[in-house]
């Protein structure tokens, strides 16, 4: 039987990636690591800052993104091991 915590993790990941903007963010970070929110916003263009922050929080909450802070900026990277396990399509 599947470990319930792993099942819950998979559900959170698939739910997060089921939203097109979050999938675009994950695919962007698969190609470019350590981007701050403003860099992601510039590369994805038509996303409001508050909406982008919400999407980044959703992806971080399900542990798809790792973060580090430098000054006032938070930099985001994709957890390649986790994405490879649950959604390898993102890495293409």
C-alpha positions as CSV (number, residue, x, y, z in Angstrom):
1,X,0.0,0.0,0.0
2,X,1.2,3.5,-0.9
3,X,2.6,5.5,2.0
4,X,-0.2,8.2,2.7
5,X,2.3,11.0,3.0
6,X,3.8,10.2,-0.5
7,X,0.3,10.1,-1.9
8,X,-0.5,13.4,-0.4
9,X,2.7,14.9,-1.7
10,X,1.9,13.6,-5.2
11,X,-1.6,15.1,-5.0
12,X,-0.2,18.5,-4.0
13,X,2.4,18.4,-6.8
14,X,-0.1,17.5,-9.5
15,X,-2.6,20.0,-8.3
16,X,0.1,22.7,-8.3
17,X,1.3,21.8,-11.8
18,X,-2.2,21.5,-13.1
19,X,-2.4,25.3,-13.3
20,X,-0.9,26.5,-16.6
21,X,1.1,29.5,-15.1
22,X,2.7,27.3,-12.5
23,X,3.6,24.7,-15.1
24,X,5.3,27.5,-17.1
25,X,7.2,28.7,-14.0
26,X,8.4,25.1,-13.3
27,X,9.5,24.7,-17.0
28,X,11.3,28.0,-16.9
29,X,13.1,27.0,-13.7
30,X,14.0,23.7,-15.2
31,X,16.1,25.6,-17.7
32,X,17.3,28.5,-15.5
33,X,18.0,28.1,-11.8
34,X,18.2,30.7,-9.1
35,X,15.8,33.3,-10.5
36,X,14.2,36.0,-8.3
37,X,10.5,36.8,-8.6
38,X,11.1,39.9,-10.8
39,X,13.3,37.9,-13.2
40,X,10.6,35.2,-13.5
41,X,8.0,37.9,-14.1
42,X,10.0,39.5,-16.9
43,X,10.6,36.1,-18.6
44,X,6.9,35.1,-18.4
45,X,5.7,38.7,-19.2
46,X,2.0,39.2,-18.6
47,X,1.8,38.1,-14.9
48,X,1.0,40.6,-12.1
49,X,3.5,40.5,-9.2
50,X,1.0,39.5,-6.6
51,X,-0.3,36.7,-8.8
52,X,3.2,35.5,-9.5
53,X,4.0,35.5,-5.7
54,X,0.9,33.4,-5.1
55,X,2.0,30.8,-7.8
56,X,5.6,30.7,-6.4
57,X,4.2,30.1,-2.9
58,X,2.0,27.2,-4.2
59,X,5.1,25.6,-5.9
60,X,7.2,26.2,-2.8
61,X,4.6,24.7,-0.4
62,X,4.6,21.4,-2.3
63,X,8.4,21.5,-2.2
64,X,8.9,21.7,-6.0
65,X,10.9,24.9,-5.5
66,X,13.8,25.5,-3.2
67,X,14.6,29.1,-2.1
68,X,17.4,31.1,-0.7
69,X,17.4,34.7,0.3
70,X,20.1,37.3,-0.6
71,X,19.4,40.8,0.7
72,X,15.8,41.6,-0.1
73,X,15.6,39.1,-2.9
74,X,14.4,35.5,-2.8
75,X,15.8,33.2,-5.4
76,X,13.9,30.1,-6.7
77,X,15.2,26.9,-8.1
78,X,13.4,23.7,-9.1
79,X,13.9,20.6,-7.0
80,X,15.2,18.4,-9.9
81,X,15.0,15.2,-7.9
82,X,11.4,15.7,-6.9
83,X,10.2,16.9,-10.3
84,X,12.0,14.0,-11.9
85,X,10.2,11.6,-9.7
86,X,6.7,13.0,-10.1
87,X,6.6,15.1,-13.3
88,X,9.6,14.4,-15.6
89,X,7.8,16.1,-18.5
90,X,8.7,19.5,-16.9
91,X,12.4,18.8,-17.5
92,X,11.9,18.5,-21.3
